[in-house]
Amino acid sequence: MNATPSPAEAARTAGPPVLIGALAPLTRPGWVEAGRHLLAGLDLAVREVNEGGGITGRPLELVVRDTAADPHRAAAAVDELAHLGVAALAGEYHSVVARAAASRADALGLPFLCSSAVLDALTDVPTRQVARLAPAQSHGWRIYADFLLGAGHERIAVATEPSLYWASGTRLLRERLAPHGGTVTELDTRALTPAAVCDALAEQRATALLLLVGHPEPAVPLVRSVRRDPRLTDVMIGAPAGQPEFAGWAEALGADGAAIPFLRYLPERLGPLGARVATALRERLAEPPSFVAFEGYDTITVLAALLRARGTDGARGDVPWPGVTVEGTRGRIGFSRAPGISVWQWSWAPVQIADRDPAALDRFRILRTG
């Protein structure tokens, strides 16, 4: 799947295209809605780069590969894209998938700018090839834990599935809450039905249930069960991984999907560039763009600056991420080494905790920023 330059873009550029390999979950069990938003942002930015003359007169071209949330498929895609001669890799939403892609890109000496995945250990060892736009999980989820404490929640239950990402999130929450007397109890959704989860919440007198599970299954039936249980009317449901950000959440749950706080990576107000891009993305998506779409756009903005500075001949070796500074849709972007993070990191993208307004499901309320 390639996103080739339009005739208008081709008229402004000449020569062979500069290929960018784009990784995104476009089929299930991947989070397809997130992949669609990510690709919309990537594609919009490529078209704007080409309208501005491309990379030293050559057009950018996306070579898109569907990861379908499969780490092995992602690693194979990296090998294929490297063989095709891509100058860099971009994208991916799922953390475990991005980790597989990052490790393979590092081994091949191929620049990879990860758009959305947040897992701290994106590679096993420090790498000079890989950089990331999204905040590390330890940064965002600690902000979420502080939000829980500030709202008076100390007895937390987490509905979980087996995953390195969910396990890391549970550990981060427990480490942040424990010094303040907070507890985190895990409820395994493989062994418990939604009704059994409700029984456990009532028995443990939990004040908050966090959904560390996939969407729509089992997140949607869990929310419905908790909302309809008269014993749990005061239990807050939370989704730190950001499930309520997407329109499919509101479509599946209606009013039950409101007032569920989640993490998103946007400023309180977009600047002129962000506002312009938001309008263009909304036209492309036929719905409000998520923060993931902005991450996609910013990814290409950064890579275009990198390729102009580094060249497009596919040379391997250290990538000069620290020398790249650009104006993104959500602020000024630059890269450095953050403590405990193995990749070059934008420290940090803006963080919000938001929820859908019960009075208007298409409107978001900002509950906390960080």
Phi, psi and chi 1 to 4 in degrees:
 res  aa     phi    psi   chi1   chi2   chi3   chi4
   1 MET       -  118.9 -175.2 -171.2  -48.9      -
   2 ASN  -121.5  142.9  -72.9   36.9      -      -
   3 ALA  -103.5   93.2      -      -      -      -
   4 THR   -83.2  154.9   56.3      -      -      -
   5 PRO   -61.9  142.9  -21.4   32.7      -      -
   6 SER   -72.6  164.8   68.7      -      -      -
   7 PRO   -55.5  -38.7  -27.9   36.1      -      -
   8 ALA   -65.2  -39.9      -      -      -      -
   9 GLU   -68.7  -40.7  -65.5  162.1    2.5      -
  10 ALA   -61.4  -31.9      -      -      -      -
  11 ALA   -67.1  -23.2      -      -      -      -
  12 ARG   -93.9   -8.0  -65.5  179.6  175.9   88.1
  13 THR  -131.5  165.6   55.2      -      -      -
  14 ALA  -149.0  164.2      -      -      -      -
  15 GLY    87.2  175.1      -      -      -      -
  16 PRO   -66.3  147.5   25.0  -34.3      -      -
  17 PRO   -70.0  153.2   25.9  -34.3      -      -
  18 VAL   -91.4  117.4  178.5      -      -      -
  19 LEU   -88.8  133.9  -57.1 -179.7      -      -
  20 ILE  -118.1  121.3  -59.8  -68.3      -      -
  21 GLY   -79.3  125.7      -      -      -      -
  22 ALA  -114.8  123.6      -      -      -      -
  23 LEU  -107.6  131.4  -55.7  173.1      -      -
  24 ALA  -159.5  148.1      -      -      -      -
  25 PRO   -80.6  109.3   28.8  -31.9      -      -
  26 LEU  -114.2   -8.0  -58.7  175.5      -      -
  27 THR  -136.5  158.3   55.6      -      -      -
  28 ARG   -71.2  150.9  -67.2 -165.8 -178.4  -79.8
  29 PRO   -83.2   11.7   31.4  -36.4      -      -
  30 GLY   -65.8  160.1      -      -      -      -
  31 TRP   -80.6   90.4 -161.1  -25.7      -      -
  32 VAL   -62.5  -39.4  175.6      -      -      -
  33 GLU   -62.2  -41.6 -163.2  170.9    5.2      -
  34 ALA   -64.4  -41.6      -      -      -      -
  35 GLY   -62.3  -38.4      -      -      -      -
  36 ARG   -65.5  -42.0 -173.7  170.3   67.9   89.5
  37 HIS   -67.6  -41.6  -81.3 -124.6      -      -
  38 LEU   -59.8  -46.5  176.9   59.9      -      -
  39 LEU   -66.2  -35.7 -169.8   56.7      -      -
  40 ALA   -61.2  -42.4      -      -      -      -
  41 GLY   -67.2  -43.2      -      -      -      -
  42 LEU   -59.3  -48.5  -67.5  168.0      -      -
  43 ASP   -66.3  -41.6 -174.6   62.8      -      -
  44 LEU   -60.0  -45.4  173.3   63.1      -      -
  45 ALA   -65.6  -38.7      -      -      -      -
  46 VAL   -60.0  -45.0  163.5      -      -      -
  47 ARG   -64.3  -36.9  -65.0 -165.1  178.5  -80.8
  48 GLU   -71.5  -37.5  -68.7 -171.3   -0.6      -
  49 VAL   -60.5  -43.5  167.2      -      -      -
  50 ASN   -68.3  -35.8  -71.7  -19.7      -      -
  51 GLU   -65.8  -24.0  -72.0  171.1   -2.3      -
  52 GLY   -91.8    9.8      -      -      -      -
  53 GLY   107.5    2.1      -      -      -      -
  54 GLY    71.1 -150.0      -      -      -      -
  55 ILE  -106.0  104.3  -53.7  -61.0      -      -
  56 THR    46.8   45.9   61.3      -      -      -
  57 GLY    88.0   -6.7      -      -      -      -
  58 ARG  -103.1  141.1  -66.4  170.7   58.6 -171.4
  59 PRO   -75.9  147.0   28.6  -34.9      -      -
  60 LEU   -81.1  146.7  -85.3 -176.1      -      -
  61 GLU  -141.8  128.4 -177.7  176.6  -41.2      -
  62 LEU   -82.8  134.9  -72.8 -179.5      -      -
  63 VAL  -114.3  104.5 -175.0      -      -      -
  64 VAL   -94.6  135.8 -178.6      -      -      -
  65 ARG  -129.6  132.3  -67.7  -64.3  179.8  -95.3
  66 ASP   -82.7  122.0  173.1   20.7      -      -
  67 THR   -88.9  -22.0   63.0      -      -      -
  68 ALA    51.6   30.6      -      -      -      -
  69 ALA    63.0   25.9      -      -      -      -
  70 ASP  -112.5  113.2 -176.1  -23.6      -      -
  71 PRO   -59.2  -39.7  -22.4   32.7      -      -
  72 HIS   -66.4  -38.8  -60.6  -67.9      -      -
  73 ARG   -64.9  -38.1 -174.9  166.0  172.2  171.4
  74 ALA   -65.7  -44.2      -      -      -      -
  75 ALA   -62.3  -40.5      -      -      -      -
  76 ALA   -65.4  -36.8      -      -      -      -
  77 ALA   -64.8  -37.6      -      -      -      -
  78 VAL   -62.2  -44.2  171.8      -      -      -
  79 ASP   -60.1  -44.7  -75.0  -19.3      -      -
  80 GLU   -62.8  -45.4  179.2 -163.9   -0.1      -
  81 LEU   -65.8  -38.3  -68.5  165.1      -      -
  82 ALA   -61.9  -40.0      -      -      -      -
  83 HIS   -64.8  -32.4  179.5   72.2      -      -
  84 LEU   -75.4  -11.4  -68.5  173.8      -      -
  85 GLY    89.5   29.2      -      -      -      -
  86 VAL   -65.7  147.2  -61.4      -      -      -
  87 ALA   -81.7  -22.5      -      -      -      -
  88 ALA  -165.7  165.1      -      -      -      -
  89 LEU  -112.4  150.5  -63.7  171.5      -      -
  90 ALA  -141.6  155.1      -      -      -      -
  91 GLY   102.1 -149.7      -      -      -      -
  92 GLU    72.4  140.9 -166.9   44.1   47.2      -
  93 TYR  -109.2  -46.9  178.0   79.0      -      -
  94 HIS   -76.3  130.4  -63.9  -73.6      -      -
  95 SER   -63.0  -45.9  -79.9      -      -      -
  96 VAL   -65.7  -35.0  176.3      -      -      -
  97 VAL   -68.9  -45.5  179.1      -      -      -
  98 ALA   -60.7  -34.1      -      -      -      -
  99 ARG   -63.9  -42.2 -169.4  173.5 -168.4  -84.8
 100 ALA   -64.8  -41.9      -      -      -      -
 101 ALA   -66.3  -40.3      -      -      -      -
 102 ALA   -65.2  -41.8      -      -      -      -
 103 SER   -63.1  -40.9  -65.2      -      -      -
 104 ARG   -70.5  -41.3 -166.0   66.1 -165.3  131.6
 105 ALA   -61.3  -40.9      -      -      -      -
 106 ASP   -62.4  -42.7 -174.9   43.2      -      -
 107 ALA   -63.8  -32.7      -      -      -      -
 108 LEU   -88.9   -7.3  -65.7  172.1      -      -
 109 GLY    71.4   30.6      -      -      -      -
 110 LEU  -104.4  125.8 -171.1   59.9      -      -
 111 PRO   -60.5  133.4  -20.8   32.0      -      -
 112 PHE  -135.0  119.6  174.0   31.1      -      -
 113 LEU  -105.3  107.2  179.8   53.1      -      -
 114 CYS   -79.1  126.6 -178.0      -      -      -
 115 SER   -81.5  -47.1  -55.0      -      -      -
 116 SER  -126.6  -27.3  -63.3      -      -      -
 117 ALA   -67.2  142.4      -      -      -      -
 118 VAL  -116.6   -8.7  -59.9      -      -      -
 119 LEU   -50.4  127.4 -165.4   65.7      -      -
 120 ASP   -55.3  -51.2  -79.4   39.0      -      -
 121 ALA   -85.2   70.7      -      -      -      -
 122 LEU   -71.6  -24.4 -154.6   56.1      -      -
 123 THR  -135.7  156.6   56.2      -      -      -
 124 ASP   -70.4  -32.4  -71.8  -30.2      -      -
 125 VAL  -129.7  158.1  -64.0      -      -      -
 126 PRO   -56.6  138.6  -26.0   35.2      -      -
 127 THR  -128.5  149.4  171.2      -      -      -
 128 ARG   -99.2   -5.8  -63.1 -178.2  179.8  -85.6
 129 GLN   -90.5  -27.7  -52.4  -60.0  -37.6      -
 130 VAL  -109.7  137.4 -176.6      -      -      -
 131 ALA  -132.3  165.0      -      -      -      -
 132 ARG  -141.9  143.2  173.3  167.9   53.5 -165.6
 133 LEU   -93.2  -42.8  -72.8  178.2      -      -
 134 ALA   -67.1  148.8      -      -      -      -
 135 PRO   -63.9  148.0  -15.5   27.9      -      -
 136 ALA   -62.7  148.6      -      -      -      -
 137 GLN   -56.2  -38.8 -171.5  179.1   20.3      -
 138 SER   -62.0  -30.2   58.8      -      -      -
 139 HIS   -74.3  -55.6  179.2   73.0      -      -
 140 GLY   -67.2  -41.9      -      -      -      -
 141 TRP   -74.3  -24.3  -75.1   50.5      -      -
 142 ARG   -70.0  -36.6  -75.5  168.9 -175.1  162.3
 143 ILE   -62.1  -40.5  -67.5  172.2      -      -
 144 TYR   -65.0  -41.4 -163.3   93.0      -      -
 145 ALA   -62.2  -40.0      -      -      -      -
 146 ASP   -64.8  -35.6  -69.4  -16.5      -      -
 147 PHE   -61.8  -43.1  162.7   76.0      -      -
 148 LEU   -60.9  -46.2  -67.5  172.9      -      -
 149 LEU   -62.2  -42.7  -70.8  170.2      -      -
 150 GLY   -63.2  -28.2      -      -      -      -
 151 ALA   -88.4    3.7      -      -      -      -
 152 GLY    87.2   17.2      -      -      -      -
 153 HIS   -97.0  117.8  -63.9  -69.8      -      -
 154 GLU  -120.7  -24.5  -64.7  180.0   -8.5      -
 155 ARG  -102.6   97.0  -68.2 -168.8  -58.1  -84.3
 156 ILE  -106.9  135.4  -48.1  -61.5      -      -
 157 ALA  -112.6  142.9      -      -      -      -
 158 VAL  -122.8  125.5  -66.1      -      -      -
 159 ALA   -85.2  120.5      -      -      -      -
 160 THR  -124.2  160.1   63.7      -      -      -
 161 GLU  -129.3  159.2  -69.0  177.8  -46.6      -
 162 PRO   -66.5  122.1  -17.6   29.8      -      -
 163 SER  -173.5  139.9  165.1      -      -      -
 164 LEU   -58.8  -38.0  177.3   62.9      -      -
 165 TYR   -65.6  -48.7  174.2   62.9      -      -
 166 TRP   -66.2  -39.4  -60.1  128.6      -      -
 167 ALA   -63.2  -40.5      -      -      -      -
 168 SER   -63.8  -42.3  172.9      -      -      -
 169 GLY   -62.2  -43.1      -      -      -      -
 170 THR   -61.3  -43.7  -59.6      -      -      -
 171 ARG   -62.5  -44.1  174.9 -178.5   55.4   78.5
 172 LEU   -62.7  -41.9  -70.2  166.2      -      -
 173 LEU   -63.9  -44.5  -68.5  168.1      -      -
 174 ARG   -63.1  -42.9 -174.8  172.2  -78.1  127.3
 175 GLU   -63.9  -35.6  -71.2  174.9   -7.2      -
 176 ARG   -78.5  -34.9 -167.5   68.8  167.2 -176.9
 177 LEU   -84.3  -33.2  -66.5  167.2      -      -
 178 ALA   -56.4  -43.7      -      -      -      -
 179 PRO   -62.7  -16.6  -23.3   35.2      -      -
 180 HIS  -104.6   14.2  -56.3  -82.9      -      -
 181 GLY    84.4    6.9      -      -      -      -
 182 GLY   -81.6  149.0      -      -      -      -
 183 THR  -123.2  149.9   59.4      -      -      -
 184 VAL  -128.3  117.9  176.8      -      -      -
 185 THR  -109.4  129.1  -58.4      -      -      -
 186 GLU   -91.2  134.8  -63.5 -177.7   56.3      -
 187 LEU  -119.7  113.2  -56.1  174.6      -      -
 188 ASP   -80.2  112.1 -173.2  -12.8      -      -
 189 THR   -73.5  -10.0   58.0      -      -      -
 190 ARG   -72.3  -30.9  -63.8  172.8  -56.9  168.1
 191 ALA  -101.3  -18.8      -      -      -      -
 192 LEU  -116.5  133.9  -61.6  173.3      -      -
 193 THR   -74.8  164.5   64.9      -      -      -
 194 PRO   -54.3  -38.7  -30.1   37.3      -      -
 195 ALA   -64.3  -40.1      -      -      -      -
 196 ALA   -67.7  -35.2      -      -      -      -
 197 VAL   -60.6  -43.6  168.8      -      -      -
 198 CYS   -61.3  -42.1  -70.0      -      -      -
 199 ASP   -60.0  -42.3  -69.8  -18.9      -      -
 200 ALA   -65.9  -39.7      -      -      -      -
 201 LEU   -62.4  -43.2  -68.0  173.2      -      -
 202 ALA   -66.8  -42.1      -      -      -      -
 203 GLU   -64.5  -39.9  179.6 -178.8  -16.6      -
 204 GLN   -87.0   -5.0  -63.3  165.7   10.4      -
 205 ARG    54.3   41.5  -65.1 -173.9  -61.9  158.6
 206 ALA   -67.2  144.7      -      -      -      -
 207 THR  -102.2  -10.2   63.8      -      -      -
 208 ALA  -148.4  141.4      -      -      -      -
 209 LEU  -119.5  122.0  170.8   67.5      -      -
 210 LEU  -103.1  134.3  -54.7 -173.6      -      -
 211 LEU   -91.1   96.2  -57.5  172.2      -      -
 212 LEU  -103.4   61.1  -51.1 -167.6      -      -
 213 VAL  -145.0  169.9  -66.6      -      -      -
 214 GLY   -75.5  164.0      -      -      -      -
 215 HIS  -125.7  133.7  169.9   69.8      -      -
 216 PRO   -84.2  -21.5   29.9  -35.9      -      -
 217 GLU  -106.1  132.6  -62.5  -72.0  -20.1      -
 218 PRO   -96.9   14.6   35.5  -35.4      -      -
 219 ALA   -61.5  -46.3      -      -      -      -
 220 VAL   -62.5  -51.4  168.0      -      -      -
 221 PRO   -63.9  -30.1   14.9  -27.5      -      -
 222 LEU   -63.9  -46.4  -80.1  170.9      -      -
 223 VAL   -61.3  -46.1  171.3      -      -      -
 224 ARG   -60.1  -42.0  -73.4  177.8  177.1  151.5
 225 SER   -65.4  -44.3  -67.2      -      -      -
 226 VAL   -66.4  -43.0  173.1      -      -      -
 227 ARG   -62.2  -29.7  -67.5  -64.8 -160.8 -151.1
 228 ARG   -95.6   -0.6  -76.2  157.2  176.8   69.6
 229 ASP   -91.5  114.8 -167.4  -42.9      -      -
 230 PRO   -62.8  -18.8   21.1  -31.5      -      -
 231 ARG   -75.3  -15.6  -61.0  171.6  -63.4  174.1
 232 LEU  -118.7   25.7  -54.1  176.2      -      -
 233 THR   -63.4  -25.7   54.6      -      -      -
 234 ASP   -98.4    3.2  -66.4  -30.9      -      -
 235 VAL   -81.4  124.6  171.4      -      -      -
 236 MET   -80.7  134.8 -174.8 -156.0   85.2      -
 237 ILE  -100.2  134.3  -56.3  174.6      -      -
 238 GLY  -128.5  156.8      -      -      -      -
 239 ALA  -142.0   75.6      -      -      -      -
 240 PRO   -58.7  -25.2   16.4  -29.0      -      -
 241 ALA   -75.3   -9.3      -      -      -      -
 242 GLY    99.8   15.6      -      -      -      -
 243 GLN   -54.9  -40.6  -64.0   95.4  -38.4      -
 244 PRO   -70.7   -5.1  -22.6   35.3      -      -
 245 GLU   -63.1  -29.7  169.0   79.6    2.5      -
 246 PHE   -96.8  149.9  -62.5   95.4      -      -
 247 ALA   -60.7  -31.1      -      -      -      -
 248 GLY   -60.2  -27.4      -      -      -      -
 249 TRP   -64.4  -50.4  176.9  -92.5      -      -
 250 ALA   -65.4  -36.7      -      -      -      -
 251 GLU   -65.4  -37.8  -68.1  167.7    3.2      -
 252 ALA   -76.6  -33.6      -      -      -      -
 253 LEU  -113.1  -18.0  -77.0  163.9      -      -
 254 GLY    58.7 -136.5      -      -      -      -
 255 ALA   -63.1  -26.0      -      -      -      -
 256 ASP   -63.8  -22.3  -74.9  -16.6      -      -
 257 GLY   -87.0   -0.6      -      -      -      -
 258 ALA   -82.1  163.5      -      -      -      -
 259 ALA    55.8   40.8      -      -      -      -
 260 ILE  -119.4   98.9  -63.7  179.1      -      -
 261 PRO   -64.5  140.3  -21.9   34.7      -      -
 262 PHE  -145.9  164.4   64.7   95.2      -      -
 263 LEU   -90.4  137.6  -76.4  165.2      -      -
 264 ARG  -143.4  159.8   67.1 -159.4  -48.9 -135.2
 265 TYR  -119.2   74.9  -52.5  120.7      -      -
 266 LEU  -138.9  152.4  -70.6  170.5      -      -
 267 PRO   -77.1  167.4   30.4  -35.4      -      -
 268 GLU   -61.8  -36.9  -70.0 -170.2   70.9      -
 269 ARG  -136.3  135.0  -71.2 -177.9  178.2   80.9
 270 LEU   -76.5  143.2  -67.9  168.3      -      -
 271 GLY   -78.2 -173.5      -      -      -      -
 272 PRO   -57.5  -44.4  -26.6   35.5      -      -
 273 LEU   -64.4  -46.9  173.4   60.3      -      -
 274 GLY   -60.9  -40.0      -      -      -      -
 275 ALA   -66.1  -40.7      -      -      -      -
 276 ARG   -65.1  -45.0  178.1 -176.4   65.5   75.1
 277 VAL   -64.9  -37.6  169.8      -      -      -
 278 ALA   -59.0  -42.2      -      -      -      -
 279 THR   -63.7  -44.3  -61.4      -      -      -
 280 ALA   -65.8  -39.9      -      -      -      -
 281 LEU   -67.6  -38.1  -73.7  169.6      -      -
 282 ARG   -62.0  -38.9 -175.2  169.0 -169.3  137.7
 283 GLU   -64.8  -39.7  -69.2  174.9   -2.8      -
 284 ARG   -69.1  -41.4  -78.0  172.2  169.7  -99.6
 285 LEU   -88.7  -16.8  -67.4  162.7      -      -
 286 ALA    60.4   29.5      -      -      -      -
 287 GLU  -166.4  164.3   63.8 -174.3   25.2      -
 288 PRO   -60.3  136.5  -23.4   33.6      -      -
 289 PRO   -72.5  141.8   26.7  -33.9      -      -
 290 SER   -82.4  171.1   69.1      -      -      -
 291 PHE   -61.3  -25.2   67.6   86.2      -      -
 292 VAL   -65.6  -35.7  178.5      -      -      -
 293 ALA   -64.8  -39.2      -      -      -      -
 294 PHE   -65.8  -37.4  -69.4   97.8      -      -
 295 GLU   -60.7  -40.3  -71.4  174.8  -31.7      -
 296 GLY   -62.6  -45.1      -      -      -      -
 297 TYR   -61.8  -46.4 -175.7   95.9      -      -
 298 ASP   -64.2  -31.4  -73.1  -18.7      -      -
 299 THR   -59.7  -47.2  -62.9      -      -      -
 300 ILE   -69.1  -36.4  -64.7  -60.4      -      -
 301 THR   -57.8  -44.2  -58.5      -      -      -
 302 VAL   -67.7  -47.1  170.2      -      -      -
 303 LEU   -63.5  -35.8  -74.7  178.4      -      -
 304 ALA   -61.8  -42.8      -      -      -      -
 305 ALA   -65.5  -40.6      -      -      -      -
 306 LEU   -61.9  -45.5  174.9   70.9      -      -
 307 LEU   -69.2  -33.7  -68.0  171.8      -      -
 308 ARG   -65.5  -35.5  -69.0 -174.0 -176.4  111.0
 309 ALA   -81.7  -35.8      -      -      -      -
 310 ARG   -95.3  -24.2 -173.8  176.1 -169.9 -113.2
 311 GLY    97.9  168.0      -      -      -      -
 312 THR  -121.9   20.9   58.6      -      -      -
 313 ASP   -86.7    6.1   61.0   -1.3      -      -
 314 GLY    76.5   16.8      -      -      -      -
 315 ALA   -61.6  138.3      -      -      -      -
 316 ARG   -94.7  164.4  -60.3  -66.0 -174.7 -108.5
 317 GLY   131.0 -172.8      -      -      -      -
 318 ASP   -58.0  140.6  -71.1   -5.3      -      -
 319 VAL  -101.7  128.6 -177.7      -      -      -
 320 PRO   -80.8   57.3   31.3  -36.4      -      -
 321 TRP   -57.1  -39.5  -66.1  111.2      -      -
 322 PRO   -63.1  -21.1  -19.8   32.0      -      -
 323 GLY   -87.1   -1.6      -      -      -      -
 324 VAL   -97.1  119.4  177.8      -      -      -
 325 THR  -135.5  125.0  -55.2      -      -      -
 326 VAL  -138.8  161.2  -59.3      -      -      -
 327 GLU   -88.9  116.5 -169.8   63.7   35.7      -
 328 GLY  -100.1 -179.8      -      -      -      -
 329 THR   -69.8  -19.5   58.5      -      -      -
 330 ARG  -121.5   16.1  -61.4  162.4  -62.6  145.1
 331 GLY   134.9 -179.1      -      -      -      -
 332 ARG   -76.2  129.9 -166.1   74.8  175.4  165.4
 333 ILE  -110.0  127.4  -61.6  172.2      -      -
 334 GLY  -147.3  166.0      -      -      -      -
 335 PHE  -125.0  143.0  -63.0   94.1      -      -
 336 SER  -152.3  179.7   60.4      -      -      -
 337 ARG   -92.8  116.4  -70.6  -65.2 -167.9 -171.8
 338 ALA   -93.5  143.6      -      -      -      -
 339 PRO   -56.0  130.5  -25.7   35.2      -      -
 340 GLY    79.7    1.7      -      -      -      -
 341 ILE  -109.6  130.6  -51.7  -59.1      -      -
 342 SER   -87.1   -8.6   60.7      -      -      -
 343 VAL  -116.8  165.3  -59.2      -      -      -
 344 TRP   -66.2  133.9  -68.0  102.5      -      -
 345 GLN  -129.4  134.7  177.1   73.0   53.1      -
 346 TRP   -76.3  113.7  177.9   21.7      -      -
 347 SER  -114.4   97.6  -54.3      -      -      -
 348 TRP  -134.4  158.8  -57.7   98.8      -      -
 349 ALA   -62.9  151.5      -      -      -      -
 350 PRO   -63.0  145.2   22.1  -32.2      -      -
 351 VAL  -120.2  134.0  176.2      -      -      -
 352 GLN  -123.9  148.9  -67.1  178.2    8.9      -
 353 ILE  -108.9  122.1  -63.4  174.0      -      -
 354 ALA  -135.1  168.2      -      -      -      -
 355 ASP  -146.5  168.9   67.6    2.9      -      -
 356 ARG   -83.2  132.5  -72.3 -173.8  176.4  -92.1
 357 ASP   -70.2  122.9 -170.3  -19.4      -      -
 358 PRO   -57.5  -26.6  -23.9   34.3      -      -
 359 ALA   -80.0  -17.1      -      -      -      -
 360 ALA  -160.5  101.0      -      -      -      -
 361 LEU   -64.0  -21.4  -69.5  178.7      -      -
 362 ASP   -87.5    5.6   60.7  -11.8      -      -
 363 ARG  -113.0  137.9 -174.9  168.7   63.6 -144.1
 364 PHE  -104.8  141.1  -67.1  102.0      -      -
 365 ARG  -104.3  130.8  -56.0 -178.2  -60.7 -173.1
 366 ILE   -89.4  117.4  -60.4  174.8      -      -
 367 LEU   -96.6  -27.6  -51.7  176.9      -      -
 368 ARG  -164.4  150.4 -173.4 -174.9  178.4  103.6
 369 THR  -126.4  158.6   59.9      -      -      -
 370 GLY  -159.7      -      -      -      -      -
